[in-house]
Amino acid sequence: MKSMIKERPSLTLLPMRSTIPVAKSGTDRAETQVYRPFFVCGIITVLTVGCLLGAISLMGIARQGSYTASVWTPYVLAHANSQLFGWVGFFVMGFAMQQHGTTLAKSASFHKIAWWALGSMGTGITLRFAAEPLAQQDASRWLWLGPASASLQIVAVALFLYNIGANRYRKAEPLTWPTAFVFASLGCLLLVSLAEPVVFALSHQPSREASIAFVAQWFTPLRELQFLGFVAMMIFGVAASKFPGCLGFRAADASWGLAAFGLWSSGLIVRVVGWNVYFQSGLMPGMDTWFRFGGVLLALGAGAMTLSLGVFSPVRHANPSQKFIRSAFAWLLIAGALLILEPLHLRAIGAPFSHAYTGAIRHAVTVGFISQMIVAVGYHLVTKMLMLDERKVPALWSVFILLNVGNAARVGLEIITDLNRSAFAPMGWTGFVELLGLGIWATVMLRFLLRRSQTYAATC
């Protein structure tokens, strides 16, 4: 790693411009710290309209004892959008552009486009937060605001994809198998982004019954494409390529990895199609076969990916991020088990569908798996870029405990609410436990991100 370190001049706060080293031509790689402002915006998002808004909404739902309480629906929808495009989106964009970088010849264009992508996404998230409650209050006056905010997010995604495509620094290296996950992930990102304006308009129709029917039919497959398609597959691709060299894990096994890609992608497709078959039947018994089979394929895919990465195997060297990574994949496996056991739960409560059980599965994935992966990889990248000794930085055990205790309580209590309504009351507090954990992590991260760095390390 020492051989990869270069001295660089002092950086200004949140730099997004490259410091040009001595180079032979414009095709050489330009140095950059483009990740900083994106990570900062991701942190701001999760602490405000992301996790905070989610925690407040959960408390409101718990007090009303209903997952479909209309007064909280706009805030739940705004929370989902900000978590996807802000908490996850900002970190994915910053990480990807930092890893791929750009050439000296394209550096000015690269950084200008990065700034526009950042501003467009931030504005879109902010307007979406306002659009949800306003459109429910007076759709005739405020409906346009939702598609407008979604259009800004589409612009941000398009600029990001252009930057990591046309403006990226390219090496003469063949593509490796983990890129299959990355390309599939980016395809899902583009698809769900393009769908957002239509989704908003059809979920805020003049007829309340029509809006409810649309949400009931299409939000389940939409969430699957968002979090299991875009986010999970991006994590799988990055993990397979970066864990061995950067985080001390063994090399990923290609056979298990390709098996995971086949199982996960086919499971996602089968589950999305299967849900529509099941819904169109009126949730009739026996018509959920393909939907359930998709869940089994996803669970098997999660197991195959865990075996490929070997996250529970011995590591070459220890660092604070590894415990979050192992916990994240444990939650992914738990989510897979919940998918398989869902028919038994529904049979026990005598219902064809459960908001509580579906929400528990989704939370196991979004907080248990996705958020802990962001915490882990984000912390590792920042400490490496600033050349901090990982043996001396905070181990973040309080963050680890709070996130996992909060998530376990949320998942468990949410399932129990199907059986005993008294579980609503304690469940309402679990979001604030998770928020406290993220707040501690954010404090440490911002302390590092906002400092003036004197050195630059090659990304890892």
N, C-alpha and C positions, 0 to 999 in steps of 0.2 A: 504493500500500500504506500510505503514511503516514496517509492520510485514514481508513484503517480501524482505526487503532490507538487504544486507549483506555487511560487510566491506571487502574490498579486497586490496591487495597490489597495489602499483603504477603500472600503465600500461605503456608499451613502445608504441612508435608511431605505429598506425595501428596494434594492436596485433591480432593474429589469433591463439593463443595458450591458453589453459585453465589454470586457477589457481585452483589447486585441493584442495577442502575444506576437513575438517575432515569427513570421510565417513565410513560406515559400510562395504560396499562391492563395487566391480567394477560395479555393476548394478545401483548405485546411479548416479544422474545427475551431469555432469561436468559443471563448469561455463565456459562461453565463450563469446567473443565479436566478433564473426565471421562476423557480419554484416558490420563492419567498412570498410575493404578494398573493399568489393563489392559495398557499397554505394559510396565510393570515385571514383571507376572506372566508376560507372554509371553516376556520375556527370561529370567526365572528358569526357566521351563519348558524352553526350548530348550537352556539350559546344563546341565540336569540330566536329566530323564526324556525329553528330546527328542533333541538332537544327541549329547549325551554317551552316553546309553544306546544310541543307534544306532551310534555309533563303537565302543563296547565289543562290541556284538553282531556288528558286521561283522568285528572282529578275531577273535572266536570262530569265526565262519563260515569265515573265511580259514584259520585254523589247522586246522579240521576238513576243509576242502576240500569243503564241501557246503552248498548253500543251503537244504536241508531238514533240517538237523541238529535233532532234536527238542529238545535241551537249550536251544537259543537261540530256539526258536519263541515262547515266551511273551514274551520281551523284545522281539522284533521286532514282535509284535502290540501290546504296550504302547507301544513307540516310535511306531508308526503312529498310535495313538489320541491320544497326547499332542502329536504334531506337528500333527495335524488340528485338534483342539479347543483346544489350548494355544497353540502357536506361531502358527498361523494364526488360530484362533478368537478369542483374546484381542485380537490386533491388529485383526481385522475388527470386533469388537464395540466396542472403544475408538474406532477411527477413525469408524465409522458414527454412534455416539451423539454424538461430538464434532462431526461435520459437520452433523448434523441438529439437534442441540440441543433445547431445550424452551422453553416459555413461562414467564413468571414465575408464573402461576397453577398450573402443573403441576410446577414445579421440585422441590418437596419429594418428590413421588411419583416423579419421574424419577430422582432421585439415590438414593432408597431402593431402587427396583427395580434400578438399576445395581449397587449394592452386593450385593444378593441374587444377581444373575446372576453376578457375579464370584466370590462365595463358593461358589455351587453348582457352577460349572464347575471351580474349583480343587479342591474336595473330590472331585468326580467323577473328575478326572484322577488324583488321588492314589490313590483307592481302586482305580481300574482298573489302575494300576501294580502294586498288591499282588495284585489279583484274578487276573491272568493266570498267574503262577507257582503261586499257591496252588491255583487250580482244576485245574491240570494235575497237581499233586502229590496232591490229595485232593478230587476233584470232589464227592463226597457231602457233604463238610463245607463247602466254600467256593464252590460254584457260584453261590449266591445273591448273592455279593458283586459279580460282574460285572454282572448286570442292575440291581442297586441303584446301582452307579456310573454306568451308562449312563442310568438314570432321572434322576439328578441333572443329567447333561448335557442331557437333554431339558428339564428345568425351566429350566436356564440359557438355552437357545436360545429357549424360549417367552417368558421374561421379556425377553430382548433384542428379540425380534420385537415384543412388545407396546410396548416403550419407543420403538422407532423407528416404530411405527405410531400408537398412540393418544396417546402423550405427546410426539411430535415437534413442533417448531416448523414451521408450514406457511406457505409463501408462496403468493400467488395467481398461480402460474406453471404453464403446461402441462407435461406430462411430455415429456421428450426421448427420442430413440432409445436412448441408452445405458442407460436404465432397464430396457429389455428384458433386458439381461444381468443387471442387479441382481436383478430379480424372479425370473428363472430360477435364479440362484445361490441365493437365499433358499429357493426351492422345493426345490432339491437338498439344502440344509442341513437343512431340516425332515425331508425323506424319509430321509436317511442317519442322522439323529439318532434318529428313531422306530424305525429298523431295528436299532440297536445292541443293545438287550437281547436280541432274538431271535437276532441274529448271534452274540453271546457264548454263549448257551445251546446253540445248535446246533453251535458249533465246539468245545464241551467236553462232548460226549455221553459216556455210559458206554462206548460202543463206540468205540474209537480209529479203527477203519476208517470208521465213519459220520462221525466228526468230520473226518477227512482228506478224505472224499468231499465233504462240505459246503464245506470251505475251497477245495478244488480247483474246484468249480463256481461258487461265489458270490463269492469274494474278488476275482476279476478285475473283474467288473462293479461291485462295491462300490467298489473303489479308483478306477475311472473316474468314478463319480458323485461321489465325495468330492473328488478333486483336479482333474478336468477339468470336473465339473459345478459344484460349489459354489465352489471356490477360483478356478479359471481364469476363470470367467465373472464373478465379482465383480471380479477384477483388470481385466478388459476394460472393464466398466462404469465403474469408478472412473477408469481411465486415460483413457477417452474424454471424461469430463466434467471431470477435474482437470488433465490434462497441459497443455492450451493456456493456461489462466489462471495456473497455479501453477508449472509446471516448465519453462516457456520453449519448449515445442514448439508447432508450428503447430496450428490447429484441426483436429480429427479430421474425416475425410471420411465423411459419413453414408452414401453409397452403398456404399463398401467396408465400412463398419461393419455395415450391415444384411446385406450379403452374408456377412460373417464370422459374424454371429449365425445365419443360416440354415444355413451350412455346419457350424459348430461344434455347434450343437444337434442337427441331423440326424445328424451324424457320431457324436455321443455315443450317441444312441438306437440307430442302426444297429449300432454296435460292441457295445453291451450285449446287444441281441437276438441279434446274430450270434455272440457268444461262446457263448450258451446253445445255439444251434443246433449249433455246432461241437462243444461239449462233449457234448451229448446223442448225437451221432453216434459218440462214442468217438474224437474227433480224427481222423476219417477224412480222407484226402486228397481235396481238392475240396470239402469241406463247410465250408471256412473263408472262402468268397467274401464273404459279407456282413460278417464280422468284419474282413477285410482292407479291404473297401471303406469301412467306417467309419473306419479309420485314414487312408485317403486323404482323406476328407472333413475330418477333423480337421486334417490337414496343410494342406489348402487354406484352411481356416478360419483357421489360424494365420498363413498368408501374407496373407490378406485383412485381418486385424486389424492386422498390422504395417504394411501399406500405408495403412490408414485413419489410424493414429496418426502415421505419419511420424517414427518415433523415430530413424531414421538420416538425417533431413533436417537442414539447418542450424537452429540454435536462436536465439531472441531474446537470451538471456543464459545464461551458463554457471553451473552449480552442481554440487556434488560428487555429487549423486544421479543425474545424467544418465548417467554411465558404467555404473552398475549397471543402469539401465533398458535401455540399449542391449544390454548383455551378456545381460540376462534374456531379451529378445526374440530374440537370436541363439540362445540355448539352446532357446527354444520352437521355432524353425525347425529346429534340429538334431533335436529330438525328433520333429518331423513327418517329417523325412527318414528317421529310423530306423524310424518306423512303415511307411513305404513300402518300405524295403529289407528289412524283417523276413523276408518269404518267401524272399529270396535267401540270407539267413544260415541259415535253417532247412534249406534245400535243401543248403547246403554241409556242414552237420553231420549231415544225415540224420535229423532229429528233427521231430515235429509241433509241439513247443512247447519253449521255452527259458526257464528261470527267470532265467538270466544276462541274456539279451537283454531280456526284459521288465523286469527290475530296472534295467537301464541306461537304458531309455526313461523309466521312472518317476523315476529319479534326475535325469535331465536336466530333467524338469519340476519336481520338488519342490525341488531345491536350485538348479539352474541358473536356472530361471524364477521359481518362487514365492518362495523364500527371498531371492533378490536383489531382488525387488520389495518385499518387506517391509523389507529393509535400506534401500532407496532411499526409499520413501514415508515410512517411519517416521522416518528421519533428517531428511527435509525438513520434515515436520510439526512435529517437536520444535524445530528451529532457527527456524522461522517463528513458532510460538506463543510462544517465548521472545525473539523479536525479535533473534536473533543474525545477524550479518553473515555470509552464506554464503561470502563471499570470505575470511573469516578463520577459519572453523571448520576442523577437520582434514579433509583431502581423502580420507582413508581408502584410500589407494592400496594399503597392505599388506593391508587387508581384501579389496579387489578382486582382488588377485593370488592370495591364499591360497584364496579361494572358487572362483575359476575354475580354478586349477591343480589343486586338490583334486577338483573336480567332473569336470574333463577326465580326470584319472587314474582316477577311480572308474568313469566311463562306459566309457572305453576298455579298462581292464583287466578289467572285468566281462564285457565281450563276448569278450575274448580267452580268458577261462577256459573257454569252450566249446571252444576249440581247443588250449589249452596250460595244463595245471593249475599250472604254475609261476607263472602270473599271480596266483594267489590270495594269495601272500605279500605282494607290494607293495600289492595292493589293500586289504589289511587296515589299512594305515596312512592311507589317504586320508580316512577319517572324522575323524581327529584333525587333519589339515591344515585341513579345513573348520571344525572346532570352534575351532581357534586363530583363524581369521579372524573367526568370529562372536564370539569372546571379546573381541577387540580392539574390534569395533564396539559390543558390549554395554557395555564399560568407558566408552567415550565417551558412549553414550546415557544410562547411569545417572548419569554425572556431571552431565548436563544435567537429567535428569528429577527428580533428588533435590535440586536446588538450590532456594533460595527466590527465586521470581520476583517482580519488582516491577512488571511490566507484563503486559498482556494484548493479544495481537494477534488479530484476527478470523481464523478458520480459512481455510486455503487448500489 
